[in-house]
């Protein structure tokens, strides 16, 4: 496989003073994604929902919902930004007020979305609409999600077409085509403590390979080393996945039918992880099922490296309910693309999407809400504080995408416009999504590192689990 993509911010050092205070640079560099800087809107400047006639399907559903005495329920994908979460809730409340209905915008931890959806499907209590990842779209499929292709086509026309990171969700090869509207592109960047690396005599420059990063992690174990999880959480699965591909691993063949874990490449990947585990590069608390573990470890100054899409940086600048602002730590943080292995270097981009369960009694209201939340002014308000790159090209005009204004938003913009698909080089089908959904990669590593199973036994077991999913 060809080596793939190093993000534009790869060599970034400490965050600029402009970025740390959220002030636009006076004269942005020539290389910038923001062609026309846009002024930041106040929360009160959010777009108003377009009026609807009494005879429209939307208004008919308004009447039906009010007659039921119930609320319109939306599950918001909780992110590590209180401001962005509040913005999403406030937008839904504003929409509900304009439509004359009661709403219930519920924040759902994205590490728990799959389990919560499974329980809701069994109990018949799915929300009217919700945020989710593209992998869950594949697992739910048309049996559980409403086809909203006309709405998707409308958003493409209104907002100038998909960015590269969102385009795969509408490709004819995507089994979930038509089932969701992408609203954000996410992916991990390496955050590193420049001051602690310098104190330990390690390189402060961006690590180009996973070996280089883990070597620096062993030199800084007294202050936390590498903050990569080993448990069944999305953070662990995504990092292991990038490392696995970096060592030449493939989950399945090109046809997306036969699992291909039992290969020398997988043994090379496991050998890499075990080598650094045995050297103590992982934090002792890494065996965790808490998706916020690495964030809190870094915010607390107890680790040197983490992989994060930008939520930690947002917290450092703005604080949160749990953490105060920390501009000093922000200035001592460097950002770079994920390192590579001996075979490839990838920048996986994942789409966060909005979908409507097929059981929703108010599908026209749900589409109306999604249309409203996707309004340019509302997305500008959300994106500025969220940890996503733009899903549509029309959202690329905001000034905070400029890396001179905000290095993390600049990196996320680069990821959204130039990143590889999360499944690269594998086919993104339901079997691929299911393997990630059961934390197949993480469990394979755990069997080898924590249970002490041999590489051969571990891979044989993982191959069987994987093939069973593809056989379905």
PyMOL commands that set and color helices and strands:
alter all, ss='L'
color gray80, all
select helices_A, chain A and resi 17-21+43-45+57-68+82-99+113-123+134-144+149-158+164-170+194-199+210-219+221-223+234-246+264-278+293-299+311-318+327-331+363-373+376-385+393-397+399-401+407-418+430-437+440-449+455-471
alter helices_A, ss='H'
color red, helices_A
select strands_A, chain A and resi 72-78+103-109+129-133+181-186+189-193+305-308+333-336+348-355+420-421
alter strands_A, ss='S'
color yellow, strands_A
deselect
rebuild
show_as cartoon
